[in-house]
């Protein structure tokens, strides 16, 4: 056999062997890639994403797309070849497995957590949108959860509205723990509450619940620190003056909050927020309208541009990362609050790209 042929054959066999090793060799990494985008002004699964009743709405045009990221499952074992490809590819990111699934979290646990965050983000998006429009939203303190095998179990229930603790009015969740910790372990605490079923009925009627009852719960000591507890987690709930439903399946996490808020504002406001433009974006939002950072920003910008977006509303704290690798034809617009986003949309609608707050790497 000629030397050149033998060399080529040997090289080919070595390459095949290396590929086999790469395929069989597992690495502790996971992949992130662009997921689908959904127009919050449009439909998903054959029905409108945003459904508002009991209040006048207005026609909308253009796009206000929320964006998503696909991730490999908790049980997926990535091989070395896939990892190298992910590191070199423009439309995927390879990250340590623990980044997506810390402390051995299962895929089921991650899915449940994402579903809870998604539900909470919808609530916050509604509140932020209505507050931006100066539409009053009634807020109340509720029992968010009851810890098993604690004094509150069987006495207080998730969804109960907490009006008073020991005769003191409660205005925010933190007031509950402050009032309970004034007691000593073994002391009784009197909760004045609206039962969850009554609160739910009132909310459906868009009214504030009024009927109350008093529940006595005896505190116990928490661990070794001597702090008295009853075993509840307090949170907030709201009564909206009309119905806002967000219909979107198979999506999780809190990062669509900003785009849901903008979609609600657009539908409740005369005029056209987008001017027919294709705008996408991301960002968590709290009830005060503050926009927070999210993960996988570069995958979201890639997905948005592939879908046709020209502008991308980017949380302020994600700007530097996003600006490091911007897809051609996509303008990154920096936002820190819902008011920033509404103002930016005004510039986008008018075609004033030069006046928009841009993301930079600095």
Residue, then its C-alpha position, 0 to 999 in steps of 0.5 A: x500500500x502506498x505511504x500516502x494512502x496508508x497515512x490517509x487511512x490511518x488519519x481517517x481511522x483516528x478521526x472515526x475513533x475520536x468521533x466515537x469517543x466524543x459521542x460516547x463521552x458524556x459531559x456535565x453540560x446542558x444546552x440553551x437555544x432560541x425557543x418560539x416567540x408569541x405575539x401577545x396581541x395575537x392568538x395562540x392555539x386558536x384563541x387570543x393570548x390576551x382576553x379582556x372583558x368588562x372594559x372597552x378594548x381597542x384594535x391593535x396591529x403589529x407585534x409585541x412578541x414575548x420570547x422563550x428559550x429551549x433547554x435540554x432536559x434534566x435527564x439529558x446526557x450531553x456528549x462531547x461532540x454536542x458540547x463542542x458544536x454548541x460552543x461553536x454554534x451561534x444559535x446555542x449556548x452550552x452551560x454547566x448542567x447545574x446552572x439550569x438544574x441546581x442541587x439535583x433539581x428534577x425536570x418535574x420540579x423545574x417545570x412546576x417552579x416555572x409554572x408557578x413563576x409564570x402564574x405570578x408573572x401574569x398577576x404582576x403584569x396585570x397590576x403593572x399595566x393597570x397602574x400605568x394606565x391609572x386604573x385602580x387595583x385593590x390589593x390585599x394581604x393573603x395566606x400564600x401557603x401553610x406549612x405542614x405540621x405547624x399550628x396554622x395547619x387546618x386553621x388558616x388556608x391558602x387564599x384567606x385574606x388577612x385583615x388584622x393580626x391581634x387587632x392590628x390592621x395589616x397593610x402588607x405581607x411583612x406586617x404579619x410576621x412583625x405582629x406574630x413575632x411580638x408574641x412569645x412561643x405558646x401565646x395565642x395570636x388572633x387572625x381576622x380573616x376573610x375565608x378563601x372561598x368568600x374572597x374568591x367569590x368576591x373577586x369573581x364579582x370584581x368586589x372587595x370581600x367584606x365578611x370576616x371571622x376570627x381565628x386563634x392560632x397558638x404560636x410555637x418556637x421556630x428551631x433553636x432561635x426562640x422566634x415564635x411562628x404560626x406556620x404561614x407565608x403571607x403574600x398579596x392578591x388583587x381584585x381587578x375592576x374587570x377580567x383579564x385572562x392570559x391564555x398561553x400553554x406550555x410556557x413557564x418562568x417569569x420573563x414574559x411579564x413586560x410583554x404581557x403588560x404592554x399588550x394589556x396597555x395596548x388593548x386598553x388604550x385608544x390608538x396603536x402602540x406599535x404603528x404596525x412594527x414588529x417588536x419583541x422583548x423580554x423581562x420580568x415585571x413587578x407590581x410597581x412596573x420595575x423591569x428585571x433581568x432574565x436568563x438566556x438573553x442572547x438566545x432570545x434576541x436570536x429567536x426574535x430576529x428569526x421571527x422577524x422582529x426589528x426592535x427588541x425591548x431589553x431589560x437594563x441589566x441584560x443590555x451589556x450581554x445582549x449588545x455583545x452579539x446583536x443579530x443583524x437588523x435588530x435594534x436593542x432598546x434599553x428599558x428599566x420600567x414599564x413607563x420606559x417601555x411605553x415611551x420607547x414604543x412611542x418612539x418606535x411607532x413614530x419611526x424615531x429610532x435615533x432617539x431610542x435608548x440603546x443597549x451598549x457593551x459598556 
